[in-house]
Amino acid sequence: MDQLYDVIVVGAGYAGLSAAQRLQEAEKKVLVLEARDRVGGRVYTKSLASGSYVDLGAQWIGPGQDHMYALLKTYDLQHFPTYDQGKSLLCWDGKRKSYNGLIPPLPLPALLSLDRAIKSMNRLCRTIDPAAPWQHPRAKQWDSMTLQGWMDQTMMSQKAKQLFTIAAQAIYAVHPSEISFFFALYYARSGKDFDTLMNIRQGAQESRILGGADLPAKKIAEALGHQLRLSHAVRKVTQDMEGVVVKGDGFQYKTRKLIFAVPPVLLQQIQCNPALPSSKWQLFQRMPMGAVWKCYAIYSTPFWRDAGLNGLVASNNGHTRLVFDNSPADGSKGILMGFVLADEARAFSLLSEAERKASILSSLVNYFGPEAAATEAYTDHGWQEEEWSRGCYAAMMGPHTLSSMGMHLRTPVGHLHFAGTETAEEWNGYMEGAIRSGYREAHLVLEMI
Ligand SMILES: Cc1cc2nc3c(=O)[nH]c(=O)nc-3n(C[C@H](O)[C@H](O)[C@H](O)COP(=O)(O)OP(=O)(O)OC[C@H]3O[C@@H](n4cnc5c(N)ncnc54)[C@H](O)[C@@H]3O)c2cc1C
């Protein structure tokens, strides 16, 4: 308790680590407190018995995510392109069709409807200022309906709506009826546009980090050394004019400034004294997390590539309706990753491990044939099961939240500052957004101490 820190950072995900890295560079006395026994937060690379690895949380990076690429450069880490050579599959009502490029084999009315919806999202989102979306002249109007409401108004084809739902769920990890249309536009805008968030090439899924997405986090943690304490869950924060006292089970520290780098749903578990203003509480209560399972089937070879397939599947049936080729860069193993999202993810959580594996393998057999049953290993991970995440990829907003309360998200309260991907203007919900938010708050704090 005796020593006084310049800054304590709560949370060692990319936001907290990036903030601490900047503060350390500025030679400030900084301490990072992390509840888990590892760093990375929503980024977690698991080593496999076969010697390969899988990213159970975040994995992709893409153009425009400059700070992430800069981090890789700093630590001499490599990235490699997401595998997309060959044909994708559309598995619909039990029928399987393969196709080249981005345009799925749909009847013309469905194709036109889908194309128009995506173009509209792109056009409308570009009119939003990500730094102050609530100032948009149509903020209230767009924020009064859900993404589903907008789809129902503008898309006539049921098939197009179903496909748009698959894309939307992959981007937001919630059903379109769970989020506001305005928030969906803002989120797309913060990563450039809907196309960018959806695509592999020139999109947010363009590349993967060689060795796993948590490598840069581990490098920052290494440099922090004893300035990082794992298994230190912060329970209570008390501030007065002098500074902040931070308490957890068996520890207590004092600091001049504090940066929270945890998602809003977990901020609500930390007792703040005096209490945070109601403007923040009202907002935090309206920022639930999405729901995602990532399911990995590991094979001795990427056998689907021999059949000219790139591993990408969109389907309207089963728990996993979106599949990617997640094999290592050298193709030494074959790894298929199936997303289970939103309602399917919540239903999946009710199954046993054996039932989950059976469901995923049955879908993969439908998509890729009997060879898909012969896995070397299977592993999955559901982020809504995690005490220190409570869902993923990030916090979402329903109607009437961003336009009327969003402006309170980043505002400091006395000595308390707020980082985390949810507070990011650019790349909100992504690792890049987390890093930017950490740098932003470190910069703000450095101006004050
Ligand atoms: C399945 C999945 C797939 C994703 N895919 C991608 C992707 O491909 N590309 C991409 O860019 N992003 C992706 N994301 C999103 C990305 O992971 C997040 O945006 C980013 O990692 C968030 O970083 P953060 O630092 O803001 O929060 P977090 O990573 O959540 O870090 C917060 C940290 O705070 C800790 N903490 C919480 N409460 C306390 C407390 N009371 N005391 C101390 N510590 C506490 C937590 O343990 C955690 O380590 C994905 C996420 C998931 C889960």
The ligand as an ORCA input file, in Angstrom:
! r2SCAN-3c Opt
* xyz 0 1
  C     -14.245    -15.321    -30.369
  C     -13.704    -13.943    -30.645
  C     -13.273    -13.614    -31.901
  C     -12.781    -12.338    -32.154
  N     -12.235    -12.083    -33.378
  C     -11.542    -10.941    -33.566
  C     -10.693    -10.807    -34.696
  O     -10.560    -11.732    -35.503
  N     -10.017     -9.626    -34.840
  C     -10.104     -8.624    -33.914
  O      -9.422     -7.594    -34.080
  N     -10.881     -8.739    -32.814
  C     -11.586     -9.883    -32.609
  N     -12.276    -10.078    -31.449
  C     -12.443     -8.949    -30.519
  C     -11.168     -8.672    -29.693
  O     -10.782     -9.843    -29.054
  C     -11.462     -7.587    -28.661
  O     -11.968     -6.429    -29.290
  C     -10.213     -7.118    -27.899
  O      -9.360     -8.186    -27.599
  C     -10.652     -6.406    -26.617
  O      -9.540     -5.968    -25.897
  P      -9.743     -5.135    -24.547
  O      -8.407     -4.935    -23.982
  O     -10.584     -3.952    -24.811
  O     -10.625     -6.075    -23.596
  P     -10.296     -7.533    -22.998
  O      -9.469     -8.292    -23.941
  O     -11.594     -8.096    -22.585
  O      -9.420     -7.214    -21.727
  C      -9.995     -6.868    -20.501
  C      -9.161     -7.535    -19.413
  O      -9.633     -7.082    -18.158
  C      -9.622     -8.159    -17.259
  N     -10.539     -7.829    -16.163
  C     -11.893     -7.775    -16.211
  N     -12.383     -7.390    -15.010
  C     -11.314     -7.181    -14.210
  C     -11.153     -6.782    -12.862
  N     -12.192     -6.504    -12.079
  N      -9.898     -6.679    -12.355
  C      -8.810     -6.946    -13.114
  N      -8.915     -7.343    -14.398
  C     -10.139     -7.457    -14.937
  C     -10.024     -9.346    -18.115
  O      -9.617    -10.568    -17.542
  C      -9.322     -9.048    -19.419
  O      -8.027     -9.647    -19.463
  C     -12.763    -11.349    -31.142
  C     -13.197    -11.692    -29.872
  C     -13.626    -12.983    -29.614
  C     -13.958    -13.366    -28.216
*
